[in-house]
């Protein structure tokens, strides 16, 4: 039975709602976080401190108890820690010992990879605890698991907002997240998997900036630990194949440079899959030779659309190895995504926090626009500039045109409401004489403008996304959609690496404390029926390399013959009779 104190704590967790991105406080906080993070990123890169803090050898999951492993299950989730409902729903699926998907039995990952943006909206210690740690601890309590699964994480831009301090406190100090045990000491890592596969977690900082010590880390790893023919799964916090092609080419060029450095260090390896979050949906692109680019950012944050900017074909790769990738699957489908966008007609309902912003703008407009003069001209120019800057596009002419129309729509509505208020109160708004008439008209415009301005914003976002295919982030963050979540379940086996894309179409809105629960079961269960996970599409298998050749430049054969697990359960990179510490093992520091 659950005691009263635990019950109250579990019930309190459910009060963590989705972030209201359009509230005045959150708008100001987001601007401050962005400004501070850029200043910190430019003047204090935490990764440089990591590089001199001590070695982090590759974590070896190709061997277990001194024997070569034949298989391993790995879970991947990204963009977690927003509202409780979606975060906990996905955590409880990840926690299940087994999961039946399309008639196939899958197992809980021995390793969980978190792919960036572990918490929203800001990377504070309290936010990590309430929005991430406690939901995962409720899904799989530490005491329920004898052999805890391991956890690795790479930071996204939200994790970098405090300079990575809270992220490293949680993920870089051998702590636990529920039953999941963290092992890394840096914000990036390398996992050696069975049958010649590697999983590399890369920290791209802000604006896809990969520091030189990190490049040296992975290049030395490629030279000394990888073999010709090994296949690499690359995890990054942003999908450069989409965002780089549309918004910022540096996102592609920097990661392409990283891949080229890796290939130069070990020409015989192949990057066969790239996995990223940041966009909160599922999308898979595939090349003609079966390489995969997968976005799986459905761990708990608001849904992103899949019908925005055209991405039917994207390009990825380094230098001459760059090739086209064709879109194969999306979740939700583009038609579902387009239908969901119509909810923006109810923008005023979903974003009550935006009402004060709209009311403020409309009240100032009512005080200036009815009386032409320098003040009215200055105010119009200010509003035009703000809306032009707000407009989401990489084409200057479109930004100016759409932003101007949007601004003029609000200015026109505010002027119309001012005249309506004057008519209602029987005063001439062009020459308000008394203080009471000014207050009356201004309050009328503020109250009505809060609703009208919010509705116009929703109409603008609807048209922008469904017609011009812009403002996907703004249109869907306004809707705070908890449904259509996803994660990846990865199975490395003798024949290759199989990826199971798991979708949760509907997230429960209410939970209850589980009575008489057995060990390993979640502490909260849905009130209205069980979770219904599904396969988003048929599993995708990347075959193992036909054969693995011994490297012609590397460690002695005895060092490659086998790896072992230390008694404390932490993978080490080299066997040694001296002991389990990295220093005693003589582990190479990439």
N, C-alpha and C positions, 0 to 999 in steps of 0.2 A: 504494500500500500504506500501511497505517496503522502508524506506528512504535510501539514498545513503550510509550513514555510516554503517547502519546495513547490507546492501547488501554486501559491501566490506568485512565486518567482517565474514559474513557467507560464502562468497566465499573463504576467506583466510583459513577457517577451513579445506577445502578440500585438502590443500597442505600437510596435515599431512599423510605421507605415512607409509607403513609397515616398521618395523625396519629392517635394513640391518645387519644381525647378523655376516656376514663374512667380514665386512669392518675393516681395521686395527684399526680405532678409537673405534669401538664397541667391538672388541675383547679385546682391552686393558681396556676399560671401564668395560666390564663384569668381567674381572679378578680382577680389583680393587674393584668393588662392592662386589664381593664374598668375597674377603679378608677382607674388612672393615666390612661387615655385620657379618662375623664370629667373628671378634674381639669385635664388639659391643655386639653381642649376648652372648658371653662368659663373658663379664665384665659389661654389663649394660642392664638388662632385663627390658624393659619399663613396662611390665605387673605387676612387683612388685610395681611400683609407682601407677599404676591404682588401685591396691588392697587396698591402704590406702588413696586414693584420695576422697572416698565417696561411698555411697551405690548405687547399681544398682539393684533394685528389678526386678523380671521377668515381662515382658510386656504381659499384659493380653488381648488377642483377642477372648476369649471365651464369653465375655459379652460386650454388646454395649448399652449405654444409660440405664444402670441398668437392662437390660433384657438379658437372655441367647441367644447367637447367634445360629442360625441354620446352617450357612455356612459362609465360607470366601474363597476368591481367593488370592493366593500368587504366585508371580513370582520368579524364581531363575535363575541367570545368573552368569557366572564366566569367568575369563580371558578376561577382556575387555581392552579398552584403548590402543590399538596398532594403526593400521592404521585407518584413518577416515572412509573409506568406510564400512568395516564390523562392526565397533563399532556403527556408526550412524544407519546402516541398522537394527541392532538388537534393538537399543534404540527406533527407530521409531515404531517397532512392539510392544515392551513393552508398548509404550505410547498409543496405540490405545485403545479406550474405550471397544471395543469388537473385537474379532478375530474369524472368522469362520474356523474351523479345521475339515476336514473330515465330513462336514455336521453338526458339533456340534458348538453351539455358546458358546464361552468362554469370560470371562470378565477380564479386566485389574486388576492386583493384587492390593488389598488394601495395600499390603506389598510387597516390592521388596527386595530380598536377593541377595547380591553380595558375591560370594563364594571364593574370593581370587584372587591375581594378578590383581588388578584393573587398573594397568598402566604398560606400557613397554616403554623403557627397564629399567629405573631407577625411583625410587620413589621420584622425585623432585616435589617441589610445582608447578613449571611451567608445568611439564609433566602431573600432575593430572588435571591442569586447561585446557590445550589445547587438551589433548587426551581423557579426560573423562567428565569433568564438562561441557564444551561448547557443545560437541555433544549431551549430554543428555538434556541440556537446550534448544537446537534447536529442539529436538524431542518433548519435552513437556514443554513449557515455564511455569514458576511459575504463571504468571498472569492468565493463562487459566483455572486453576483448583480451584474450591471453597473449596473442601475437599482434601487436598494433600495426596497422598499415602505416606506411611512411608517407610523408607529405613534402612536396617541393613547390615553390612558388616563384614566379617572376613578377616584378612590379609593373603596373600600368601608370598612366599619367596621374590618376587620383592617388595612388600610393606614393607618388613623388611629391605631392603637395606640401609635405612637411620635411622635405629633404631626405626621405626614406627612413627616418628615425623610428617611427612606430612600426613600419614594415619589418625592419631588421630586429626590433625588439621581440616581435612575435615569431618570425620565421627563421631568424638567424641565431637563436640561442638555445637550441635543442629543447624547445617547449612542445606542448601538445595542444591540439585543437580538437577537443573531445578525445576520441581514441587515436586520432591521427598524430603521428610523431614527426616533428620537423628535424631535419638533419643538416641542412646547408648552413654555411657560414658566410656566404656571399649572396648577392642578388641574382646570380646566374649559376648554372650547374650543368653537369653532364652525367647522363645515366647510360651505362653499358648494358645492353639487353641481349637476350639469347639470339643465336643464329645470325650474328653479324649486324644487328640493328643498334643504333644509338639514338638517344633522345637528348637534344641540346636545348636548354632553356636560356634564352638570350635577353639581357636587360637593355632595352633600347632607349632608356632615359626619357627625355622630352625631345620631340622633333626627330626621333630615330637616330639619336646620337650614340654611337657605340664607341666606348673609350678604348684607347690603345692597350692598356693592361688586359682588358677582356679579350681583345683580338689575339693577343699573345697567348693568353690562357688556352683558348680553343685551338690555336695553330700548333702549339706544343703538344696538346692532346692528340691532334691529328697525326703529328709526326711520330709520337712515341707509343701511343696506345691503340690507335686504329689500324686496321689492316686494309690492304687493297681489296676492293669489292664490298666493303662495309657500306651500309645504307643508313642515312641520317634522316630523322624526323626533327624539324626545326620549329621550336615554339617561340613566338614573339608576342608582344602585347598588342600589336596593331597589324592588320592585314595590308601590307604594303602593296600587294597586287591590286587592291581596290582603291584604298585611300591615296596611294602614291600616284596612280594613274589619273585620278580625278582632281586632287587638290594640290599635292606637294610632291614633285618629282624627287626631292631629296629622300623621301621615305623609301623609294625604290633604289636610288643610287647608293645610299649608305648600306642597306642590307645586301644589295648585289655585291658591293665591295667586300663585305664580310664573307659572303659565300665564295668569292673569288680567292680571298686569302686562305680560306679553309681548303679549297681545291688545290691551290698552289702548294700548301703544306703536305697534302696527301692526294695526289692526282687521281688515285684509284677509287675514291669514295664518291657516293652519289647522294644528293639531297633529293629524296623521293617523296617527301611530304612537308608541307608548311602548315602549321596550325596556329590560329590566332583568335583572340576575342575582340574587344573594343566595340565592334558592331554587335548589337544584342539580338542576333538571330542566327539561323543556321544557313550557310551557303557553301556549296562545294563546286569547285572548278577542277577540271581534269585535262591533262595534256594527252596528246595522241599516244604517247608511250606509257600512259598509266600513272604518271606522277600526279599528286594531289595537292590542291590548295583548299584548306577548309577553314571556314569561320564558324566558331561555336561559342558565341558569347551570350549564352542563355542561362547563366547561373543564378540570376536573381534580380538583375536590374530591369528597368522598363524596356519594353520591346522596341526594336528598331524596324523600319519598313524594309521590305525586300523588293519593292517596285520603284525605288528612287532612281538614282543615276544609272544609266545603261551600263551593265557590266556583263553582257552576254559573252564577251571574249576579253580576257585580260592577258597580260604578259608577265612572266617571272623568270628569274635566272640571272646568272652573272656572265656578262660579256657575250661571247659567241654561243654560250649555252642557253641564252634567253629563248623562250619558246612560248607559243600561245596556249592558253588554258580556256576551255569552254565550260560555261555554266551547265551543271548537270542536275542540281537539286536546290530547292529553297524551302525553308520552314519559318513562318507560314508561306504558303504559295503567294505568288504575285497578285492573284485575284483576291485572296483573302486579305492581303495587306492593303490593297486598294480600297476594299470595302471598309476596313477598320478606320481608314483615314477620314471617312465621313463623320466619325464621332467628333471631329473638330467643330462641327456646327454647335456642339454643346460645350465649347471651350469655356464659356462663363461658368458652367456647372462644375467642370472638373478642376478649375483653377481659381478658386475663391481668393487665393492669395494675390492674384493679379488685379483684383478689383481696385485696391488702393492706388496702384500704379496708373491704371486707366483713369480713375477719378481725378488724380492729381494733374495729369496731362490735359484732360478735358476742362478742368476748372481754370487752369492757366490760359487755355485757349479762349475760354469764354470771357476772360478779363482783357484780352488783347485784340482778338480778331474783329469784334464788332466796331472798333474805333481805329480806322486805318492811320498808320503813322510809323515812325521808326521802330517802336516797340513791337508792333504787329509784324513788320518785315523781319526783325531780328528773330522773333519767336518762330515764324514760318521757316526761316533758314535753319534754325537749331533742330526743329522737328524733322525737316528734310534730311539733314545730315545724319541724325540718329537712325532713321529708318533705312537710309542708303547703306550705312555701315552694317546694320542688322541683316540686310538681304544676303542670302546664302547663294553665292555663285562665284565661279572663277572668271566670268566674262564681265568686263567693266561696263559695257553698254547695257547688259541685262540688269546689273546691280543698280545702276542709276535710274533706269526706266521703271523697274518693278518697285524699287524703294521709293521713288517719287510718287507713283500711283498709290502705294500703300499709305504714305504720309498724308497725301491730299485727301484720301478717303476719311482718315481720322479727323483732319482739320475741318473738312466739310461737315462731317457729322457733329463735331463740337460746335461749329457755328450755327448749324440748324437747331441744335438743342438749346443754344443760348437764345435764339429768337423765339423758340417755343416756350421757354421759361419766361421770357419777357411778356409774351402774349398772355400766358396763363396768369401772371401777376399784374398785368395791365401797366407795364412800364416799357419805356423805349431803351433797349439795350445799347443803343448807340450813344446815349448820353445819360447814363445812370447818375442820379444826383444824390440820393440819400444812401446812407450806409445800409439801411435795411433792404433796399432794393438790390444793392450789390450782393449782400449776403444771400438774399432769397434766390436770385438768379444763379449765383455760383453754387449754392447747395443743390439746387435742382439739376444743374448740369453735372455736378459731381456724382449724384446718386444715379441718374439715368446713364451718364457716360461710363460708369463702372461696368454696366451690363452691355451697353452698345459697343463700347471700345473693346471689351473682351470678345464679344461676338464677331466683330469685324476682324480681330486678330485670328480667330478660328477660321473664318471664311478665307482669309488671306493664306493661311497655312494649308487649308484644303486645296485651294486652287494651285498654289505653288507646287505641292507634291503630286497631285493627281494630273496636273496639266503640264507644268514646267519641269517636274521631277527634281525639285529642289526643296530644301528645308526638311529633309527627312528626320534629322535629329530634333529640330524644334517642334515639328508637328507631332511626333510620337512621344517626346518627353512630356508634352502637354497632356497626353492621354493617360500616362502612368499605367500602361497595360501590364498586368501581372501574368497573363497567360502566355502560351507558346514558348515555354522554356525548354532548354536542351543541355545535354552534355555528351561527351564521347566515351565509349567503353572500348578499350583497345586490347586485343589479344595477340600476343606474339607467340607463334607456334612453329613447328617444324617446316611448314610450307610457306610461312611468311608472316605478315602483320595484318590483321583484320580489324577494321574500324567499324564499330556499331554506333551509328548516330541515334541517340535516344531523345525522343521528344515527349513533352508533357503539355498536351493541348489545353487543358483546363487546370488551374491552380485553385485549391480550396480557399475559401474566405474565412472559414471558422475551424478551430481546432479544439480538442478536449484532451485532458490529461488521461493517459492510458492507465487503467486500473489493473492491478495484478499482472503487469507486464513481465515477460521473461527476459533474461539477459540477451542483449543484442538487438532487442526491439526498440523502436523509437519511444520517447517519453510522451510525445503528443501525436495524436492521430486525427484524421479529418472527421468532422462531425457529420458530413453528408455523404459518406461512402469512401471507398478506398481510392488511392491514386491509380491512374490508368496510363502508365507509360507505354509508349509505342515506338516502333522503328520508324524513323523519318523516311528512310529509304533502305533498300537492301544493303547489307554490309559490304564494305569495299575492302578487298584484299590486295596488298602490295606483296608480291612474291619475294622470297629470299633471293639473294644473288646466287647465280648458278654454282659458283664455287668461290672459296676464299683462299687466296694465295698468301703465303707467309710474307710479311713485309721484308723487303731487302735492306732496310735500314731501321733498326729499332732496338728493342731489348733482346737479350739472349732468349733462346728457345725455352729454357726452363721458366723464364718469367711469363711467357705466353701460355704455358701449359695449363695453368689453372689459377683461379682466384678463389678467395675464401671469404667467409663471413666471420667477423669477430664475435666473441661471446656476447657483447652488448647489443648485437643486432645491427650495428652500423657497417655498411659495406666498405671495404678497403680495396686499394688498388693493386697491392702486391703481396704475395705470400712471404712470410718470414718466420724463422724460428725464434726470433728475438722477442716478438710480442705483437700487440695490435695497434699501437700508436702509429700515426703516420710517420713520425720521425724515425721510430725504430724499424718500421717496415722499409724505410728507404723509398717511400712513395715519391714518384716524380711529381713536382708541382708544375702543372701546365702553365 
